[in-house]
Amino acid sequence: MKLKVCGMKYQDNITNVANLQPDYLGFIFYENSSRYFEGDIPELPKGIKKVGVFVNAESDYIISKIKKHSLDVIQLHGSESADFCNELKQTLLSHPIEIIKVFSIKDQFNFDTLKPYEAVCDYFLFDTKGKLPGGNGYVFNWEILNNYPSTKPYFLSGGIGLDELKNIHAFTKTTASKYCYAIDVNSKFEDKPGLKNLEKLQEFYTQL
């Protein structure tokens, strides 16, 4: 199972977390977030993909961040349409980039919502539905994913911390996990918004 650490903010902390060699590091380019990233991303070890997280942003803004930070992946966390994803992908043909489209779940989910995005996104991400676009800090009912109708790989997100390790291991033995590609963590590993706790992350990653 791959690991994405999202909501990175502070230079030294980014470097230290990168030394743990997660597969993805996420940087939030949404000004209303307490983890809004400004400045420059330090050089990362080879093999770590840089993810830019956007919420209903204009395509020009997304493209400018891709070029400035040499992003490998963009994560669309708002109500972006499938047409928007497709237009963005076509615009970026000279700079191939992977697209993660986020969908929020609480107690139920209409999987038909995914159909228009199948051909225009590389991954889905399932997060907990809450007041904020992300970082709500609690887990949704993973059993809902037993009805996942797609073969597209997805990221599992939403309030995942050390106390979820046992549940993750149980989840990996279920049908729902067949296409679960990565675990996405954020707020449960923080000392404050954007500042990740290295010891907790290391413990989690070694037991994942």
N, C-alpha and C positions, 0 to 999 in steps of 0.2 A: 504494500500500500504506500503510495507516494504521499508526501506531506507538503502542504502549503501553509506558510505563516503569513498572515495578512495584517495590515494596519501598521506597517513599519514607519517610523517617523524620525528617529534620532540617529545621527551619523555613527557614533561609536557603537550603539546598540545594533544597528544594521550590520556592521562589520562583524560583531561578536556572534550574532545569530547566524550570519552567513557561514561562519566557521563550523557550525554544527551540520552544515551541508543539507539543508532541506532542499526539496526539489523546486519549490517556487517561493518567491518573496513577493508579497503584495503591497502596493503603494496606492493610497487612496487620494484621488484627485477630485474630491467633492468638498467644497468649501464649508459646508455645514457640519462636516464630521470633525469630531475632536481629534481624529487621527489624520487630518488633512496634511498631505505631504508637500513641503516646499523645499527649495534648494536643489542640490544635485545628489543623485544616487552614487555612493562610492563604488569603486570597482569590486565586482563580486567574483568569487571563485567560478571557474568554468563548470558548467552543468546546472547552475542555478538559473532558472528562468525568471525574468522580471515581469510582474503582472501589474498593469495599470487598472485601477478600479474606478469606474465612472457611473454617475447616476443621472440619466436623462441629459447628458451633455451634448452640445453641438458637435457635429463631425469634425469641424475645423479645429475645435479645442482638443478633441481626442487625437487627431493626427499630429497636432503640434507637440503633444506630450510624448507620443510614440517616437517622433523624430528627436526630440530633446534628450530623452532618456534611453533611447534604443530599446524600447519595450519589446518583449517577445510575445506577450499575451495581453489581450484586453478583456476585462470582466465588466459586463454591462449589468448594472444592478438596479436599473429603473424599469420603466414601462416601454423600453425600446421595442419597436416592431421588428418583425422578420425582414421587412423591406429595408428598414434602416440598417440592419446587420448586413444584408446583402450588398447594399450600396457602399457601405464602409469597406467590405471585403474587396469589392471590385475596384474601389479607389486605391486600395493598398496592394494591388497586384505586384507592384515593383518592390514592395516591402512586405513580403508574406508574413502574416501574423495570425495567431490562433485567437479565436473568440470563445469566451465562456459566457453563456447567458444564464442569468440567475432567476430562479423561481422560488417564491416563498410559500411555505407550507405550515399549517397549524394542525388542525384536526382532520382535514380532508383536502383533496386536490383533484382537479379535473385534468387528467393527463392528455386530453385532446388539445389542450393549450400548447403542448410541445410540437405538434405536427408541423406548423408553418416554419419552425426554426430548425427542423431536422437537416435541411440541405444547406443552411447558411451559418451554422455554428459548429465548432469543433467539440465542445463539451457543454453539458448542462451543470449547474450548481444548484443544489437544494439547500435552502436556508430556512430559518425560523421566521414565520410571519410575526411582525411586531410593529411598534410605533416608529422605529427607525428603519432605513433601508438595509441596515446590517448592524451587527454588533449588539444585538438585543440580549445576549447572554444566557439564553436558555434553549433547550433541545426540543425539537418537534418529534412527533411519533414516527419513528423510522419504519414501523410496520406498514405504513401507507405505501412505501416503496416496493412492497410485494406485488403491487399492481403496475409497476413500471413496465410500459409496453415497448420500450425502445432498446436498441443495441448500442446507442451512443454512450460512451463513458461519461461518468458524472463525478463531481466533487460533492462530498457530504460535509455540510457546514451547520453552524448554529449552536452556540453555547457549549462546544466540546472542550472538556478539560481533563485533568488527570483522573477525575472520578468517573469518567466515561470509558476508560480503557477496557474494563470488564465487558461493558455493553458492546463496545466495538468488536471485541474478539467474538462475542456471541453473534453479532450482526454478520460477521464475515462467513459464518456457517449457514446463513440463510439465502434463499433464492434472491431476495432483494439486493444482496450485495454483489451479484454476479458482474454488474457493470460499474461498480463503485471503483473509481480510478484513484481517488485521492481523498485525504482528510484535510479539511481546511480549519485552522485554528486562529483565534484572535484574542478576544477579551479575557478569557479564562487563564491566560498566561501573562497577564500584565501586572506591573506594579503601579502603573498609571496609564491612561490612554496613550498608546503608541510605544510605550517602554516595556519590552518583553523581559520576562524573568528567565534567564538562561538555564538555571538549574531545573526549573519545572519543565521547560521545553526539552532539555536533554533527557530527563527521566521519561517523558512521554514518548519521545522518538525512539529511544532504545527498547521500549516495551510495545511499540505499535505493531 
